[in-house]
Amino acid sequence: MKIKLDENLPARLLPILKGHAHDVHTVADEQLNGRTDAEIWQAVNAEDRFLITQDLDFSDTRRFAPGTHAGLLLLRLLEPGAQALTQAVGAVAAEIRNWRGCFVVLTDNKIRVKRPPG
């Protein structure tokens, strides 16, 4: 799966995701740090990438409806430190390829997957 990591995620996720055969780009690698969410989203869609982020601006399922993009994983951990984020994403890294086109929210206790209609 082609993935883009938002700037609010630790770089230590790169080898974990690549270890699951994902093609991973980061916002930082592409000099998109500090850009607006609209610019980030435009880059994600232009590259047909699955976005992994903690940014609540991407939490509106009406705006980011399943099936209208390559997929989005929103991380909502109570204590989102680098270690917790690494463990959370590492635990679902293999599953991401099944979430193409989905809107996914990962919390400390559950995973909610909203799939495209049909």
Jmol script that loads the backbone (N, CA, C; Angstrom):
load data "model"
ATOM      1  N   MET A   1       0.852  -1.184   0.000  1.00  0.00           N
ATOM      2  CA  MET A   1       0.000   0.000   0.000  1.00  0.00           C
ATOM      3  C   MET A   1       0.888   1.234   0.000  1.00  0.00           C
ATOM      4  N   LYS A   2       0.478   2.230  -0.761  1.00  0.00           N
ATOM      5  CA  LYS A   2       1.180   3.512  -0.762  1.00  0.00           C
ATOM      6  C   LYS A   2       0.634   4.343   0.398  1.00  0.00           C
ATOM      7  N   ILE A   3       1.537   4.767   1.276  1.00  0.00           N
ATOM      8  CA  ILE A   3       1.162   5.471   2.508  1.00  0.00           C
ATOM      9  C   ILE A   3       1.903   6.801   2.601  1.00  0.00           C
ATOM     10  N   LYS A   4       1.228   7.797   3.174  1.00  0.00           N
ATOM     11  CA  LYS A   4       1.893   9.047   3.543  1.00  0.00           C
ATOM     12  C   LYS A   4       1.702   9.244   5.041  1.00  0.00           C
ATOM     13  N   LEU A   5       2.812   9.488   5.742  1.00  0.00           N
ATOM     14  CA  LEU A   5       2.773   9.771   7.178  1.00  0.00           C
ATOM     15  C   LEU A   5       2.736  11.275   7.378  1.00  0.00           C
ATOM     16  N   ASP A   6       1.802  11.732   8.167  1.00  0.00           N
ATOM     17  CA  ASP A   6       1.699  13.158   8.471  1.00  0.00           C
ATOM     18  C   ASP A   6       2.866  13.574   9.362  1.00  0.00           C
ATOM     19  N   GLU A   7       3.088  14.871   9.439  1.00  0.00           N
ATOM     20  CA  GLU A   7       4.230  15.396  10.196  1.00  0.00           C
ATOM     21  C   GLU A   7       4.097  15.188  11.700  1.00  0.00           C
ATOM     22  N   ASN A   8       2.914  14.849  12.188  1.00  0.00           N
ATOM     23  CA  ASN A   8       2.702  14.661  13.624  1.00  0.00           C
ATOM     24  C   ASN A   8       2.954  13.222  14.078  1.00  0.00           C
ATOM     25  N   LEU A   9       3.632  12.449  13.243  1.00  0.00           N
ATOM     26  CA  LEU A   9       3.947  11.058  13.579  1.00  0.00           C
ATOM     27  C   LEU A   9       5.452  10.835  13.601  1.00  0.00           C
ATOM     28  N   PRO A  10       5.922   9.928  14.474  1.00  0.00           N
ATOM     29  CA  PRO A  10       7.367   9.707  14.593  1.00  0.00           C
ATOM     30  C   PRO A  10       7.958   8.984  13.376  1.00  0.00           C
ATOM     31  N   ALA A  11       9.160   9.370  13.006  1.00  0.00           N
ATOM     32  CA  ALA A  11       9.864   8.759  11.868  1.00  0.00           C
ATOM     33  C   ALA A  11      10.133   7.279  12.106  1.00  0.00           C
ATOM     34  N   ARG A  12      10.119   6.837  13.355  1.00  0.00           N
ATOM     35  CA  ARG A  12      10.375   5.420  13.634  1.00  0.00           C
ATOM     36  C   ARG A  12       9.293   4.507  13.079  1.00  0.00           C
ATOM     37  N   LEU A  13       8.198   5.089  12.587  1.00  0.00           N
ATOM     38  CA  LEU A  13       7.168   4.275  11.942  1.00  0.00           C
ATOM     39  C   LEU A  13       7.582   3.819  10.545  1.00  0.00           C
ATOM     40  N   LEU A  14       8.491   4.545   9.923  1.00  0.00           N
ATOM     41  CA  LEU A  14       8.925   4.203   8.561  1.00  0.00           C
ATOM     42  C   LEU A  14       9.403   2.761   8.434  1.00  0.00           C
ATOM     43  N   PRO A  15      10.394   2.330   9.210  1.00  0.00           N
ATOM     44  CA  PRO A  15      10.861   0.951   9.033  1.00  0.00           C
ATOM     45  C   PRO A  15       9.802  -0.098   9.381  1.00  0.00           C
ATOM     46  N   ILE A  16       8.910   0.225  10.289  1.00  0.00           N
ATOM     47  CA  ILE A  16       7.844  -0.720  10.646  1.00  0.00           C
ATOM     48  C   ILE A  16       6.920  -0.919   9.449  1.00  0.00           C
ATOM     49  N   LEU A  17       6.483   0.175   8.861  1.00  0.00           N
ATOM     50  CA  LEU A  17       5.571   0.089   7.722  1.00  0.00           C
ATOM     51  C   LEU A  17       6.266  -0.501   6.499  1.00  0.00           C
ATOM     52  N   LYS A  18       7.502  -0.103   6.263  1.00  0.00           N
ATOM     53  CA  LYS A  18       8.253  -0.661   5.131  1.00  0.00           C
ATOM     54  C   LYS A  18       8.495  -2.152   5.329  1.00  0.00           C
ATOM     55  N   GLY A  19       8.634  -2.584   6.573  1.00  0.00           N
ATOM     56  CA  GLY A  19       8.800  -3.995   6.878  1.00  0.00           C
ATOM     57  C   GLY A  19       7.575  -4.829   6.518  1.00  0.00           C
ATOM     58  N   HIS A  20       6.446  -4.154   6.326  1.00  0.00           N
ATOM     59  CA  HIS A  20       5.216  -4.825   5.891  1.00  0.00           C
ATOM     60  C   HIS A  20       4.967  -4.566   4.408  1.00  0.00           C
ATOM     61  N   ALA A  21       6.024  -4.200   3.703  1.00  0.00           N
ATOM     62  CA  ALA A  21       6.009  -3.991   2.247  1.00  0.00           C
ATOM     63  C   ALA A  21       5.157  -2.804   1.801  1.00  0.00           C
ATOM     64  N   HIS A  22       5.003  -1.815   2.677  1.00  0.00           N
ATOM     65  CA  HIS A  22       4.302  -0.596   2.284  1.00  0.00           C
ATOM     66  C   HIS A  22       5.305   0.378   1.669  1.00  0.00           C
ATOM     67  N   ASP A  23       4.855   1.154   0.702  1.00  0.00           N
ATOM     68  CA  ASP A  23       5.635   2.219   0.070  1.00  0.00           C
ATOM     69  C   ASP A  23       5.304   3.493   0.845  1.00  0.00           C
ATOM     70  N   VAL A  24       6.230   3.963   1.687  1.00  0.00           N
ATOM     71  CA  VAL A  24       5.931   5.045   2.624  1.00  0.00           C
ATOM     72  C   VAL A  24       6.675   6.327   2.270  1.00  0.00           C
ATOM     73  N   HIS A  25       5.924   7.410   2.193  1.00  0.00           N
ATOM     74  CA  HIS A  25       6.475   8.759   2.079  1.00  0.00           C
ATOM     75  C   HIS A  25       6.044   9.528   3.328  1.00  0.00           C
ATOM     76  N   THR A  26       6.833  10.527   3.687  1.00  0.00           N
ATOM     77  CA  THR A  26       6.442  11.371   4.811  1.00  0.00           C
ATOM     78  C   THR A  26       6.224  12.804   4.335  1.00  0.00           C
ATOM     79  N   VAL A  27       5.426  13.514   5.082  1.00  0.00           N
ATOM     80  CA  VAL A  27       5.209  14.931   4.802  1.00  0.00           C
ATOM     81  C   VAL A  27       6.554  15.662   4.850  1.00  0.00           C
ATOM     82  N   ALA A  28       7.390  15.312   5.813  1.00  0.00           N
ATOM     83  CA  ALA A  28       8.695  15.965   5.947  1.00  0.00           C
ATOM     84  C   ALA A  28       9.594  15.687   4.745  1.00  0.00           C
ATOM     85  N   ASP A  29       9.610  14.441   4.269  1.00  0.00           N
ATOM     86  CA  ASP A  29      10.437  14.095   3.101  1.00  0.00           C
ATOM     87  C   ASP A  29      10.090  14.931   1.882  1.00  0.00           C
ATOM     88  N   GLU A  30       8.853  15.333   1.795  1.00  0.00           N
ATOM     89  CA  GLU A  30       8.381  16.063   0.622  1.00  0.00           C
ATOM     90  C   GLU A  30       8.296  17.569   0.866  1.00  0.00           C
ATOM     91  N   GLN A  31       8.954  18.036   1.928  1.00  0.00           N
ATOM     92  CA  GLN A  31       8.973  19.460   2.281  1.00  0.00           C
ATOM     93  C   GLN A  31       7.574  20.053   2.393  1.00  0.00           C
ATOM     94  N   LEU A  32       6.664  19.272   2.977  1.00  0.00           N
ATOM     95  CA  LEU A  32       5.305  19.744   3.185  1.00  0.00           C
ATOM     96  C   LEU A  32       5.045  20.149   4.633  1.00  0.00           C
ATOM     97  N   ASN A  33       6.076  20.107   5.469  1.00  0.00           N
ATOM     98  CA  ASN A  33       5.913  20.518   6.874  1.00  0.00           C
ATOM     99  C   ASN A  33       5.357  21.930   6.941  1.00  0.00           C
ATOM    100  N   GLY A  34       4.378  22.111   7.824  1.00  0.00           N
ATOM    101  CA  GLY A  34       3.819  23.443   8.022  1.00  0.00           C
ATOM    102  C   GLY A  34       2.810  23.859   6.966  1.00  0.00           C
ATOM    103  N   ARG A  35       2.594  23.028   5.974  1.00  0.00           N
ATOM    104  CA  ARG A  35       1.613  23.359   4.933  1.00  0.00           C
ATOM    105  C   ARG A  35       0.206  23.151   5.478  1.00  0.00           C
ATOM    106  N   THR A  36      -0.749  23.718   4.803  1.00  0.00           N
ATOM    107  CA  THR A  36      -2.137  23.588   5.241  1.00  0.00           C
ATOM    108  C   THR A  36      -2.619  22.149   5.053  1.00  0.00           C
ATOM    109  N   ASP A  37      -3.674  21.818   5.772  1.00  0.00           N
ATOM    110  CA  ASP A  37      -4.267  20.491   5.621  1.00  0.00           C
ATOM    111  C   ASP A  37      -4.734  20.278   4.182  1.00  0.00           C
ATOM    112  N   ALA A  38      -5.241  21.321   3.554  1.00  0.00           N
ATOM    113  CA  ALA A  38      -5.701  21.207   2.162  1.00  0.00           C
ATOM    114  C   ALA A  38      -4.541  20.847   1.237  1.00  0.00           C
ATOM    115  N   GLU A  39      -3.383  21.436   1.480  1.00  0.00           N
ATOM    116  CA  GLU A  39      -2.209  21.121   0.657  1.00  0.00           C
ATOM    117  C   GLU A  39      -1.724  19.693   0.901  1.00  0.00           C
ATOM    118  N   ILE A  40      -1.750  19.283   2.157  1.00  0.00           N
ATOM    119  CA  ILE A  40      -1.370  17.904   2.491  1.00  0.00           C
ATOM    120  C   ILE A  40      -2.335  16.941   1.804  1.00  0.00           C
ATOM    121  N   TRP A  41      -3.629  17.189   1.926  1.00  0.00           N
ATOM    122  CA  TRP A  41      -4.631  16.313   1.349  1.00  0.00           C
ATOM    123  C   TRP A  41      -4.506  16.260  -0.177  1.00  0.00           C
ATOM    124  N   GLN A  42      -4.205  17.390  -0.777  1.00  0.00           N
ATOM    125  CA  GLN A  42      -4.017  17.436  -2.235  1.00  0.00           C
ATOM    126  C   GLN A  42      -2.839  16.537  -2.639  1.00  0.00           C
ATOM    127  N   ALA A  43      -1.737  16.605  -1.885  1.00  0.00           N
ATOM    128  CA  ALA A  43      -0.571  15.763  -2.177  1.00  0.00           C
ATOM    129  C   ALA A  43      -0.902  14.289  -1.981  1.00  0.00           C
ATOM    130  N   VAL A  44      -1.622  13.969  -0.912  1.00  0.00           N
ATOM    131  CA  VAL A  44      -2.025  12.587  -0.632  1.00  0.00           C
ATOM    132  C   VAL A  44      -2.843  12.038  -1.806  1.00  0.00           C
ATOM    133  N   ASN A  45      -3.808  12.812  -2.250  1.00  0.00           N
ATOM    134  CA  ASN A  45      -4.676  12.356  -3.338  1.00  0.00           C
ATOM    135  C   ASN A  45      -3.960  12.308  -4.676  1.00  0.00           C
ATOM    136  N   ALA A  46      -3.086  13.269  -4.935  1.00  0.00           N
ATOM    137  CA  ALA A  46      -2.335  13.271  -6.199  1.00  0.00           C
ATOM    138  C   ALA A  46      -1.473  12.018  -6.326  1.00  0.00           C
ATOM    139  N   GLU A  47      -0.988  11.523  -5.196  1.00  0.00           N
ATOM    140  CA  GLU A  47      -0.130  10.329  -5.186  1.00  0.00           C
ATOM    141  C   GLU A  47      -0.925   9.050  -4.905  1.00  0.00           C
ATOM    142  N   ASP A  48      -2.234   9.177  -4.708  1.00  0.00           N
ATOM    143  CA  ASP A  48      -3.100   8.038  -4.398  1.00  0.00           C
ATOM    144  C   ASP A  48      -2.562   7.266  -3.198  1.00  0.00           C
ATOM    145  N   ARG A  49      -2.285   7.999  -2.116  1.00  0.00           N
ATOM    146  CA  ARG A  49      -1.711   7.406  -0.908  1.00  0.00           C
ATOM    147  C   ARG A  49      -2.729   7.349   0.227  1.00  0.00           C
ATOM    148  N   PHE A  50      -2.540   6.396   1.094  1.00  0.00           N
ATOM    149  CA  PHE A  50      -3.302   6.218   2.330  1.00  0.00           C
ATOM    150  C   PHE A  50      -2.652   7.117   3.375  1.00  0.00           C
ATOM    151  N   LEU A  51      -3.408   8.018   3.987  1.00  0.00           N
ATOM    152  CA  LEU A  51      -2.862   8.962   4.969  1.00  0.00           C
ATOM    153  C   LEU A  51      -2.988   8.412   6.380  1.00  0.00           C
ATOM    154  N   ILE A  52      -1.891   8.508   7.133  1.00  0.00           N
ATOM    155  CA  ILE A  52      -1.914   8.197   8.561  1.00  0.00           C
ATOM    156  C   ILE A  52      -1.607   9.493   9.298  1.00  0.00           C
ATOM    157  N   THR A  53      -2.495   9.890  10.210  1.00  0.00           N
ATOM    158  CA  THR A  53      -2.376  11.182  10.888  1.00  0.00           C
ATOM    159  C   THR A  53      -3.005  11.133  12.271  1.00  0.00           C
ATOM    160  N   GLN A  54      -2.695  12.149  13.075  1.00  0.00           N
ATOM    161  CA  GLN A  54      -3.381  12.395  14.342  1.00  0.00           C
ATOM    162  C   GLN A  54      -4.218  13.668  14.267  1.00  0.00           C
ATOM    163  N   ASP A  55      -4.150  14.351  13.149  1.00  0.00           N
ATOM    164  CA  ASP A  55      -4.760  15.663  12.975  1.00  0.00           C
ATOM    165  C   ASP A  55      -6.287  15.551  12.923  1.00  0.00           C
ATOM    166  N   LEU A  56      -6.947  16.139  13.913  1.00  0.00           N
ATOM    167  CA  LEU A  56      -8.410  16.089  13.983  1.00  0.00           C
ATOM    168  C   LEU A  56      -9.095  16.816  12.830  1.00  0.00           C
ATOM    169  N   ASP A  57      -8.365  17.639  12.106  1.00  0.00           N
ATOM    170  CA  ASP A  57      -8.951  18.286  10.932  1.00  0.00           C
ATOM    171  C   ASP A  57      -9.334  17.262   9.872  1.00  0.00           C
ATOM    172  N   PHE A  58      -8.811  16.055   9.990  1.00  0.00           N
ATOM    173  CA  PHE A  58      -9.147  14.977   9.055  1.00  0.00           C
ATOM    174  C   PHE A  58     -10.201  14.024   9.631  1.00  0.00           C
ATOM    175  N   SER A  59     -10.919  14.441  10.665  1.00  0.00           N
ATOM    176  CA  SER A  59     -11.844  13.539  11.357  1.00  0.00           C
ATOM    177  C   SER A  59     -13.278  13.550  10.826  1.00  0.00           C
ATOM    178  N   ASP A  60     -13.589  14.422   9.911  1.00  0.00           N
ATOM    179  CA  ASP A  60     -14.953  14.549   9.406  1.00  0.00           C
ATOM    180  C   ASP A  60     -15.212  13.512   8.311  1.00  0.00           C
ATOM    181  N   THR A  61     -15.997  12.488   8.630  1.00  0.00           N
ATOM    182  CA  THR A  61     -16.247  11.423   7.652  1.00  0.00           C
ATOM    183  C   THR A  61     -17.132  11.880   6.493  1.00  0.00           C
ATOM    184  N   ARG A  62     -17.809  13.000   6.643  1.00  0.00           N
ATOM    185  CA  ARG A  62     -18.572  13.533   5.508  1.00  0.00           C
ATOM    186  C   ARG A  62     -17.615  14.156   4.503  1.00  0.00           C
ATOM    187  N   ARG A  63     -16.638  14.865   5.000  1.00  0.00           N
ATOM    188  CA  ARG A  63     -15.654  15.508   4.124  1.00  0.00           C
ATOM    189  C   ARG A  63     -14.679  14.493   3.534  1.00  0.00           C
ATOM    190  N   PHE A  64     -14.334  13.480   4.306  1.00  0.00           N
ATOM    191  CA  PHE A  64     -13.377  12.448   3.885  1.00  0.00           C
ATOM    192  C   PHE A  64     -14.100  11.106   3.793  1.00  0.00           C
ATOM    193  N   ALA A  65     -15.174  11.102   3.051  1.00  0.00           N
ATOM    194  CA  ALA A  65     -16.052   9.934   2.955  1.00  0.00           C
ATOM    195  C   ALA A  65     -15.314   8.722   2.395  1.00  0.00           C
ATOM    196  N   PRO A  66     -15.546   7.564   2.988  1.00  0.00           N
ATOM    197  CA  PRO A  66     -14.943   6.336   2.466  1.00  0.00           C
ATOM    198  C   PRO A  66     -15.279   6.159   0.985  1.00  0.00           C
ATOM    199  N   GLY A  67     -14.274   5.733   0.237  1.00  0.00           N
ATOM    200  CA  GLY A  67     -14.444   5.519  -1.195  1.00  0.00           C
ATOM    201  C   GLY A  67     -14.101   6.715  -2.050  1.00  0.00           C
ATOM    202  N   THR A  68     -13.848   7.868  -1.417  1.00  0.00           N
ATOM    203  CA  THR A  68     -13.504   9.074  -2.179  1.00  0.00           C
ATOM    204  C   THR A  68     -12.004   9.359  -2.157  1.00  0.00           C
ATOM    205  N   HIS A  69     -11.247   8.458  -1.552  1.00  0.00           N
ATOM    206  CA  HIS A  69      -9.799   8.624  -1.416  1.00  0.00           C
ATOM    207  C   HIS A  69      -9.178   7.250  -1.206  1.00  0.00           C
ATOM    208  N   ALA A  70      -7.857   7.192  -1.160  1.00  0.00           N
ATOM    209  CA  ALA A  70      -7.146   5.909  -1.012  1.00  0.00           C
ATOM    210  C   ALA A  70      -7.269   5.328   0.391  1.00  0.00           C
ATOM    211  N   GLY A  71      -7.650   6.143   1.356  1.00  0.00           N
ATOM    212  CA  GLY A  71      -7.813   5.675   2.729  1.00  0.00           C
ATOM    213  C   GLY A  71      -7.190   6.632   3.720  1.00  0.00           C
ATOM    214  N   LEU A  72      -7.688   6.566   4.949  1.00  0.00           N
ATOM    215  CA  LEU A  72      -7.223   7.463   5.994  1.00  0.00           C
ATOM    216  C   LEU A  72      -7.288   6.736   7.334  1.00  0.00           C
ATOM    217  N   LEU A  73      -6.190   6.781   8.066  1.00  0.00           N
ATOM    218  CA  LEU A  73      -6.128   6.226   9.420  1.00  0.00           C
ATOM    219  C   LEU A  73      -5.900   7.382  10.379  1.00  0.00           C
ATOM    220  N   LEU A  74      -6.878   7.639  11.229  1.00  0.00           N
ATOM    221  CA  LEU A  74      -6.795   8.692  12.232  1.00  0.00           C
ATOM    222  C   LEU A  74      -6.477   8.049  13.571  1.00  0.00           C
ATOM    223  N   LEU A  75      -5.354   8.422  14.151  1.00  0.00           N
ATOM    224  CA  LEU A  75      -4.917   7.884  15.436  1.00  0.00           C
ATOM    225  C   LEU A  75      -5.401   8.790  16.558  1.00  0.00           C
ATOM    226  N   ARG A  76      -6.153   8.213  17.507  1.00  0.00           N
ATOM    227  CA  ARG A  76      -6.704   8.965  18.629  1.00  0.00           C
ATOM    228  C   ARG A  76      -6.355   8.247  19.924  1.00  0.00           C
ATOM    229  N   LEU A  77      -5.108   8.357  20.340  1.00  0.00           N
ATOM    230  CA  LEU A  77      -4.644   7.712  21.564  1.00  0.00           C
ATOM    231  C   LEU A  77      -4.717   8.699  22.728  1.00  0.00           C
ATOM    232  N   LEU A  78      -4.988   8.192  23.931  1.00  0.00           N
ATOM    233  CA  LEU A  78      -5.056   9.054  25.110  1.00  0.00           C
ATOM    234  C   LEU A  78      -3.704   9.697  25.409  1.00  0.00           C
ATOM    235  N   GLU A  79      -2.644   8.926  25.273  1.00  0.00           N
ATOM    236  CA  GLU A  79      -1.285   9.426  25.500  1.00  0.00           C
ATOM    237  C   GLU A  79      -0.471   9.153  24.249  1.00  0.00           C
ATOM    238  N   PRO A  80      -0.523  10.067  23.270  1.00  0.00           N
ATOM    239  CA  PRO A  80       0.065   9.802  21.965  1.00  0.00           C
ATOM    240  C   PRO A  80       1.568  10.095  21.857  1.00  0.00           C
ATOM    241  N   GLY A  81       2.336   9.536  22.760  1.00  0.00           N
ATOM    242  CA  GLY A  81       3.783   9.674  22.664  1.00  0.00           C
ATOM    243  C   GLY A  81       4.332   8.793  21.559  1.00  0.00           C
ATOM    244  N   ALA A  82       5.588   8.983  21.229  1.00  0.00           N
ATOM    245  CA  ALA A  82       6.215   8.243  20.134  1.00  0.00           C
ATOM    246  C   ALA A  82       6.125   6.734  20.336  1.00  0.00           C
ATOM    247  N   GLN A  83       6.340   6.271  21.564  1.00  0.00           N
ATOM    248  CA  GLN A  83       6.290   4.833  21.834  1.00  0.00           C
ATOM    249  C   GLN A  83       4.884   4.280  21.625  1.00  0.00           C
ATOM    250  N   ALA A  84       3.876   4.959  22.149  1.00  0.00           N
ATOM    251  CA  ALA A  84       2.495   4.498  22.009  1.00  0.00           C
ATOM    252  C   ALA A  84       2.061   4.503  20.545  1.00  0.00           C
ATOM    253  N   LEU A  85       2.426   5.551  19.813  1.00  0.00           N
ATOM    254  CA  LEU A  85       2.077   5.626  18.398  1.00  0.00           C
ATOM    255  C   LEU A  85       2.755   4.511  17.612  1.00  0.00           C
ATOM    256  N   THR A  86       4.009   4.253  17.932  1.00  0.00           N
ATOM    257  CA  THR A  86       4.760   3.197  17.251  1.00  0.00           C
ATOM    258  C   THR A  86       4.117   1.837  17.509  1.00  0.00           C
ATOM    259  N   GLN A  87       3.745   1.582  18.744  1.00  0.00           N
ATOM    260  CA  GLN A  87       3.098   0.306  19.070  1.00  0.00           C
ATOM    261  C   GLN A  87       1.739   0.180  18.389  1.00  0.00           C
ATOM    262  N   ALA A  88       0.961   1.240  18.399  1.00  0.00           N
ATOM    263  CA  ALA A  88      -0.381   1.202  17.817  1.00  0.00           C
ATOM    264  C   ALA A  88      -0.323   0.949  16.309  1.00  0.00           C
ATOM    265  N   VAL A  89       0.511   1.691  15.621  1.00  0.00           N
ATOM    266  CA  VAL A  89       0.608   1.509  14.168  1.00  0.00           C
ATOM    267  C   VAL A  89       1.263   0.172  13.840  1.00  0.00           C
ATOM    268  N   GLY A  90       2.253  -0.216  14.618  1.00  0.00           N
ATOM    269  CA  GLY A  90       2.887  -1.513  14.410  1.00  0.00           C
ATOM    270  C   GLY A  90       1.903  -2.664  14.530  1.00  0.00           C
ATOM    271  N   ALA A  91       0.949  -2.533  15.439  1.00  0.00           N
ATOM    272  CA  ALA A  91      -0.037  -3.588  15.661  1.00  0.00           C
ATOM    273  C   ALA A  91      -1.003  -3.745  14.487  1.00  0.00           C
ATOM    274  N   VAL A  92      -1.185  -2.683  13.686  1.00  0.00           N
ATOM    275  CA  VAL A  92      -2.129  -2.752  12.566  1.00  0.00           C
ATOM    276  C   VAL A  92      -1.449  -2.641  11.202  1.00  0.00           C
ATOM    277  N   ALA A  93      -0.127  -2.590  11.180  1.00  0.00           N
ATOM    278  CA  ALA A  93       0.615  -2.351   9.938  1.00  0.00           C
ATOM    279  C   ALA A  93       0.253  -3.334   8.832  1.00  0.00           C
ATOM    280  N   ALA A  94       0.094  -4.595   9.164  1.00  0.00           N
ATOM    281  CA  ALA A  94      -0.257  -5.593   8.146  1.00  0.00           C
ATOM    282  C   ALA A  94      -1.695  -5.430   7.670  1.00  0.00           C
ATOM    283  N   GLU A  95      -2.564  -4.957   8.539  1.00  0.00           N
ATOM    284  CA  GLU A  95      -3.988  -4.815   8.234  1.00  0.00           C
ATOM    285  C   GLU A  95      -4.279  -3.639   7.304  1.00  0.00           C
ATOM    286  N   ILE A  96      -3.395  -2.651   7.261  1.00  0.00           N
ATOM    287  CA  ILE A  96      -3.634  -1.433   6.488  1.00  0.00           C
ATOM    288  C   ILE A  96      -3.975  -1.737   5.039  1.00  0.00           C
ATOM    289  N   ARG A  97      -3.350  -2.739   4.462  1.00  0.00           N
ATOM    290  CA  ARG A  97      -3.618  -3.031   3.048  1.00  0.00           C
ATOM    291  C   ARG A  97      -5.074  -3.439   2.813  1.00  0.00           C
ATOM    292  N   ASN A  98      -5.780  -3.847   3.849  1.00  0.00           N
ATOM    293  CA  ASN A  98      -7.200  -4.186   3.722  1.00  0.00           C
ATOM    294  C   ASN A  98      -8.112  -2.974   3.889  1.00  0.00           C
ATOM    295  N   TRP A  99      -7.528  -1.818   4.155  1.00  0.00           N
ATOM    296  CA  TRP A  99      -8.305  -0.616   4.415  1.00  0.00           C
ATOM    297  C   TRP A  99      -8.298   0.371   3.259  1.00  0.00           C
ATOM    298  N   ARG A 100      -7.973  -0.078   2.074  1.00  0.00           N
ATOM    299  CA  ARG A 100      -7.955   0.824   0.917  1.00  0.00           C
ATOM    300  C   ARG A 100      -9.340   1.454   0.759  1.00  0.00           C
ATOM    301  N   GLY A 101      -9.363   2.776   0.663  1.00  0.00           N
ATOM    302  CA  GLY A 101     -10.608   3.513   0.494  1.00  0.00           C
ATOM    303  C   GLY A 101     -11.419   3.709   1.759  1.00  0.00           C
ATOM    304  N   CYS A 102     -10.923   3.198   2.883  1.00  0.00           N
ATOM    305  CA  CYS A 102     -11.663   3.264   4.150  1.00  0.00           C
ATOM    306  C   CYS A 102     -11.277   4.478   4.981  1.00  0.00           C
ATOM    307  N   PHE A 103     -12.151   4.827   5.900  1.00  0.00           N
ATOM    308  CA  PHE A 103     -11.881   5.830   6.930  1.00  0.00           C
ATOM    309  C   PHE A 103     -11.776   5.051   8.233  1.00  0.00           C
ATOM    310  N   VAL A 104     -10.587   5.050   8.824  1.00  0.00           N
ATOM    311  CA  VAL A 104     -10.314   4.214   9.994  1.00  0.00           C
ATOM    312  C   VAL A 104      -9.909   5.089  11.173  1.00  0.00           C
ATOM    313  N   VAL A 105     -10.485   4.817  12.330  1.00  0.00           N
ATOM    314  CA  VAL A 105     -10.097   5.502  13.562  1.00  0.00           C
ATOM    315  C   VAL A 105      -9.571   4.440  14.518  1.00  0.00           C
ATOM    316  N   LEU A 106      -8.353   4.664  14.983  1.00  0.00           N
ATOM    317  CA  LEU A 106      -7.695   3.748  15.915  1.00  0.00           C
ATOM    318  C   LEU A 106      -7.552   4.442  17.260  1.00  0.00           C
ATOM    319  N   THR A 107      -8.174   3.865  18.296  1.00  0.00           N
ATOM    320  CA  THR A 107      -8.051   4.399  19.651  1.00  0.00           C
ATOM    321  C   THR A 107      -7.302   3.377  20.498  1.00  0.00           C
ATOM    322  N   ASP A 108      -7.155   3.675  21.766  1.00  0.00           N
ATOM    323  CA  ASP A 108      -6.495   2.750  22.681  1.00  0.00           C
ATOM    324  C   ASP A 108      -7.259   1.435  22.808  1.00  0.00           C
ATOM    325  N   ASN A 109      -8.574   1.489  22.614  1.00  0.00           N
ATOM    326  CA  ASN A 109      -9.421   0.331  22.878  1.00  0.00           C
ATOM    327  C   ASN A 109     -10.046  -0.340  21.665  1.00  0.00           C
ATOM    328  N   LYS A 110     -10.091   0.367  20.534  1.00  0.00           N
ATOM    329  CA  LYS A 110     -10.777  -0.227  19.394  1.00  0.00           C
ATOM    330  C   LYS A 110     -10.325   0.366  18.069  1.00  0.00           C
ATOM    331  N   ILE A 111     -10.772  -0.316  17.021  1.00  0.00           N
ATOM    332  CA  ILE A 111     -10.546   0.142  15.650  1.00  0.00           C
ATOM    333  C   ILE A 111     -11.923   0.239  15.004  1.00  0.00           C
ATOM    334  N   ARG A 112     -12.252   1.409  14.488  1.00  0.00           N
ATOM    335  CA  ARG A 112     -13.502   1.596  13.741  1.00  0.00           C
ATOM    336  C   ARG A 112     -13.141   1.754  12.270  1.00  0.00           C
ATOM    337  N   VAL A 113     -13.689   0.915  11.444  1.00  0.00           N
ATOM    338  CA  VAL A 113     -13.416   0.955  10.006  1.00  0.00           C
ATOM    339  C   VAL A 113     -14.713   1.275   9.279  1.00  0.00           C
ATOM    340  N   LYS A 114     -14.742   2.409   8.601  1.00  0.00           N
ATOM    341  CA  LYS A 114     -15.879   2.769   7.756  1.00  0.00           C
ATOM    342  C   LYS A 114     -15.445   2.486   6.324  1.00  0.00           C
ATOM    343  N   ARG A 115     -16.151   1.536   5.713  1.00  0.00           N
ATOM    344  CA  ARG A 115     -15.793   1.090   4.373  1.00  0.00           C
ATOM    345  C   ARG A 115     -16.614   1.844   3.311  1.00  0.00           C
ATOM    346  N   PRO A 116     -16.089   1.881   2.081  1.00  0.00           N
ATOM    347  CA  PRO A 116     -16.843   2.519   1.003  1.00  0.00           C
ATOM    348  C   PRO A 116     -18.175   1.805   0.794  1.00  0.00           C
ATOM    349  N   PRO A 117     -19.192   2.539   0.366  1.00  0.00           N
ATOM    350  CA  PRO A 117     -20.475   1.898   0.104  1.00  0.00           C
ATOM    351  C   PRO A 117     -20.370   0.888  -1.038  1.00  0.00           C
ATOM    352  N   GLY A 118     -21.243  -0.102  -0.971  1.00  0.00           N
ATOM    353  CA  GLY A 118     -21.336  -1.082  -2.041  1.00  0.00           C
ATOM    354  C   GLY A 118     -20.412  -2.184  -1.857  1.00  0.00           C
TER     355      GLY A 118
END
end "model"
wireframe off; spacefill off
backbone 0.3
color backbone group
